[in-house]
Amino acid sequence: MLALVEQHFLHNSMLGLKFH
């Protein structure tokens, strides 16, 4: 469960960085 949350956070961070 924690892994999924971490992955989601990482994906969001990567998306934000790429989009920003």
N, C-alpha and C positions, 0 to 999 in steps of 0.2 A: 504493500500500500504506500509506504513511504517513498519507495522507488518511483512509483507512478507520479506522485506529487512533485518529487524532485525533477523528474523528466519534464513535467508540465511547466514547472518554473523555468527550467533551463531553456525550453523551447520558446517560452514567452520572452525571456531575456534576449535570446538570439534574435527573435523576430523584431523585438523593440529596437535592438541595436542596429539591425539591418535596415529596418524601416525608418529609424530616426537618423 
